[in-house]
């Protein structure tokens, strides 16, 4: 699922005379594949979205509200609130870093995504081989 996104991010900075709508369509297609692939992502037992943060933000606020208002606070309520807070914080940091990198490198900033995807793919390939997970869904 990461291969189409990896390939599109790899070539976008080097092809300047192509209609941008082609790149938007290619990135949208790749992102759609990513959403389908990682649609069951969870933090412990709670589902979360990997490509946007509005639902994660809502759940973060909901869990913090439940933790603060509830008179019988549990460690699980606090843990859920902290987990979603970390996801939202990661999105915010990612957006800020992307904006700064784009100011420095312009269109070539997308190569940072390429490098990150390549590292993730290499890491998971090594884990699959090391733990003999070729027949499992990782």
Beta strands, then each sheet from edge to edge (+ up, - down):
strand 1: 42-43
strand 2: 46-47
sheet 1: 1+ 2-
end
